[in-house]
Amino acid sequence: MALLADLSSMGTEQYFIPEPDPIVWSAHGTAGAGIASNDNASFRLGGEGEFWVGERWGLGVSGGVFDASSGGLGGTSHAASFGGPIVAFRSASSGTIATAGVSAGLSRQIVVDDERGFCLDSCPSDDDITRTVSLGGYAGIGLSLLAHWGPFEIGPVLQLDVVLAKRRMLVGTLNLALGAAL
């Protein structure tokens, strides 16, 4: 009878799988490509770090550079560096999480107007190139889906950046984020 009692209790053990510790801070770099409001291809390098104040929201810094150029074919090229504080929201405090962040800050923009066009031989002088450097504001919105393996995080980031300098510039890029989270 004792043997029947032992057999009947088999498979009823409950296993406890502990919840992972919540992520308290995270930092990652991003690299990506997209399109700019001047219809040129855009390339972006960025980074951000957050301290997760609550279970679902955090504060941090965000910054980066982008280049929206005509690829040496003449026309107008834009480049900018930017940075500022960020407020971020997340779907969970651990595991694979969706995040949304809003940032605002300062920018430095360089605009190159090259009316020479593409040429291989007998190119016009550099007098046909106008460079303008201006300071201004910056705003950004980012959406990401970040997977975590131990202290590492990786995932896609959709980023929209607005530079509010002498010439307004809107850049949308799809990026890959790689970083750490503890």
Secondary structure by P-SEA (a helix, b strand, c coil): caaaaaaaacccbbbbbbccccccccccccccccccccccbbbbbbcccccccccccccccccccccccccccccbbbbbccbbbbbbbbccccccbbbbbbbbbbbbbbbbbbccccccccccccccbbbbbbbbbbbbbbbbbbbbccccccbbbbbbbbbbccbbbbbbbbbbbbbccc
